[in-house]
Amino acid sequence: MENFIIFFNSFFNYIVLLLCFVAVGAIGGIVGAIMAKKKVAKNAGEETDKKDTDK
């Protein structure tokens, strides 16, 4: 029984560590996507301003 408790503790520790890595990766992906959308919108706004001043 003692070996099972040690195994379960080790297994649970790795599962929690994996979930932490997944959470950090997901947060990074979400923040990156939001920043990319803002950059695209900003660049699109600058292009329309340049087109208006060229006329």
C-alpha positions as CSV (number, residue, x, y, z in Angstrom):
1,M,0.0,0.0,0.0
2,E,2.9,2.3,0.8
3,N,4.3,1.9,-2.8
4,F,0.9,2.8,-4.3
5,I,0.8,6.0,-2.2
6,I,4.3,6.9,-3.4
7,F,3.4,6.1,-7.0
8,F,0.1,8.1,-6.8
9,N,1.9,11.1,-5.3
10,S,4.5,11.1,-8.0
11,F,2.0,10.6,-10.7
12,F,-0.3,13.4,-9.4
13,N,2.7,15.7,-9.1
14,Y,3.5,15.2,-12.8
15,I,-0.1,15.7,-13.8
16,V,-0.3,19.0,-11.9
17,L,3.0,20.1,-13.5
18,L,1.6,19.2,-17.0
19,L,-1.6,21.2,-16.3
20,C,0.5,24.2,-15.3
21,F,2.5,24.0,-18.5
22,V,-0.7,23.7,-20.6
23,A,-2.3,26.6,-18.8
24,V,0.7,28.9,-19.4
25,G,0.8,27.8,-23.0
26,A,-2.9,28.5,-23.5
27,I,-2.6,31.9,-21.8
28,G,0.3,32.8,-24.0
29,G,-1.6,31.7,-27.2
30,I,-4.6,33.7,-26.2
31,V,-2.6,36.8,-25.4
32,G,-0.6,36.4,-28.7
33,A,-3.8,36.1,-30.7
34,I,-5.2,39.2,-29.1
35,M,-2.1,41.2,-29.7
36,A,-1.9,40.0,-33.4
37,K,-5.5,41.1,-34.0
38,K,-4.8,44.5,-32.5
39,K,-1.7,44.9,-34.7
40,V,-3.6,43.9,-37.8
41,A,-6.4,46.4,-37.0
42,K,-3.8,49.1,-36.3
43,N,-2.0,48.5,-39.6
44,A,-5.3,48.5,-41.5
45,G,-6.2,51.8,-39.9
46,E,-2.8,53.3,-40.9
47,E,-3.2,52.1,-44.5
48,T,-6.6,53.8,-44.8
49,D,-5.2,57.0,-43.4
50,K,-2.3,56.9,-45.9
51,K,-4.8,56.3,-48.8
52,D,-6.9,59.3,-47.7
53,T,-3.9,61.6,-47.6
54,D,-2.6,60.5,-51.0
55,K,-5.7,61.8,-52.8
